[in-house]
Amino acid sequence: MDFNVKRLAADAGTFLSRAVQFTEEKLGQAEKTELDAHLENLLIRAENTKQWTERIMKQTEVLLQPNPNVRLEEFVYEKLEKKAPTRMNNHELLGQSMIESGSEFGPGTAYGNALIKCGETEKQIGGAERELIQSAAINFLTPFRNFLEGDFKTILKERKLLQVKRLDLDAAKTRLKKARMADARAAAEQELRMTQSEFDRQAEITRLLLEGVSSTHAHHLRCLNDFVEAQTTYYAQCYQYMGDLQKQLGSFPSSFSNNNQSSVSGGASISVPTIPVSASLPSVSGGSSVSGGTSGGFNELRSSNSSRKARVLYDYDAASSSELSLLADEVITVSSVPGMDSDWLMGERGNQKGKVPITYLELFN
């Protein structure tokens, strides 16, 4: 019991000495041992690394999951070490709605078929987004979080201990200055040597940890490369999916027969162009259906491998460099190319050449 009381008294005395030293430093009444410039720079760099890592993590989480309520729910499940429930993302929800509406309108109709195709593509993009989020969480966010919750907390602990050792050192210097008797000076000098040794040792430990931040930067650079690669893959997949969808929808006419005008607010009206009877929509099976003589004309053109003049029924914007954009009522030359899809012909306009959908054409007799 006597030992514990003495130990408690000694600890209380040390704590009081540090408090007095800290207060006098703040009031400018005591000298303060400054850290060397290299160590100060390392401390500043570590603090900047911590702040920017937190900021990058936060913005990345917002990018991957814009809904704050979902982010909060995922955070709670993570702290409880439970798996968050699987839910459809926005692309998948949109895709599901499009597929259901397309089924309601009828997959045999052009609009219903187009909705189903768009919905399937949106669900593919949703799946690619899931892969991006999973890759970013494992290869990017987790290493950043490990630094904040592991390495940086160790740095904070050792930096705090260094501050304590510095206060002990400066307090010992103050006591040495105030010592008058020889015995008191000898004891103060011995205490100063001991506190100086402990301070130097702690400064070296802290310096080694802070220099390790360079390795952290190198590791985070590799993680950043992984994140960029995951994003590149995601956007490339999205581009591919949408490009394929655009080509599929390219065989669908951009306007439909309607002899009426649609009124809009303010009394303005938009006229809807009339498609000639000779043109018709592509069938759901993928083949094209045109009325009597025109269908025979296209079949004859394919079998003869010759070229014919054709009138463009309505505008068409090329979906790729291999296609030819069209303007309504212009006349172009078309021909069949072996191996080309039956819904397409090769069109020529002067020096321009490219694929054109047959549903946008009317052959001249």
Stockholm file with secondary structure:
# STOCKHOLM 1.0

chainA/1-365         MDFNVKRLAADAGTFLSRAVQFTEEKLGQAEKTELDAHLENLLIRAENTKQWTERIMKQTEVLLQPNPNVRLEEFVYEKLEKKAPTRMNNHELLGQSMIESGSEFGPGTAYGNALIKCGETEKQIGGAERELIQSAAINFLTPFRNFLEGDFKTILKERKLLQVKRLDLDAAKTRLKKARMADARAAAEQELRMTQSEFDRQAEITRLLLEGVSSTHAHHLRCLNDFVEAQTTYYAQCYQYMGDLQKQLGSFPSSFSNNNQSSVSGGASISVPTIPVSASLPSVSGGSSVSGGTSGGFNELRSSNSSRKARVLYDYDAASSSELSLLADEVITVSSVPGMDSDWLMGERGNQKGKVPITYLELFN
#=GR chainA/1-365 SS CHHHHHHHHHHHHHHHHHHHHHHHHHTTCSCCCCCCHHHHHHHHHHHHHHHHHHHHHHHHHHHHCCCHHHHHHHHHHHHTTCCCCCCCCHHHHHHHHHHHHHHHHCTTSHHHHHHHHHHHHHHHHHHHHHHHHHHHIIIIIHHHHHIIIIIHHHHHHHHHHHHHHHHHHHHHHHHHHHCCSHHHHHHHHHHHHHHHHHHHHHHHHHHHHHHTHHHHHHHHHHHHHHHHHHHHHHHHHHHHHHHHHHHHHHTSCSSCCCCSEEECGGGCEEECCCCCTTCCCCCTTSCCCCCHHHHHHHHHHHHHTCEEEEEECSCBCCSSTTBCCBCTTCEEEEECCTTCCTTEEEEEETTEEEEEEGGGEEECC
#=GC SS_cons         CHHHHHHHHHHHHHHHHHHHHHHHHHTTCSCCCCCCHHHHHHHHHHHHHHHHHHHHHHHHHHHHCCCHHHHHHHHHHHHTTCCCCCCCCHHHHHHHHHHHHHHHHCTTSHHHHHHHHHHHHHHHHHHHHHHHHHHHIIIIIHHHHHIIIIIHHHHHHHHHHHHHHHHHHHHHHHHHHHCCSHHHHHHHHHHHHHHHHHHHHHHHHHHHHHHTHHHHHHHHHHHHHHHHHHHHHHHHHHHHHHHHHHHHHHTSCSSCCCCSEEECGGGCEEECCCCCTTCCCCCTTSCCCCCHHHHHHHHHHHHHTCEEEEEECSCBCCSSTTBCCBCTTCEEEEECCTTCCTTEEEEEETTEEEEEEGGGEEECC
//
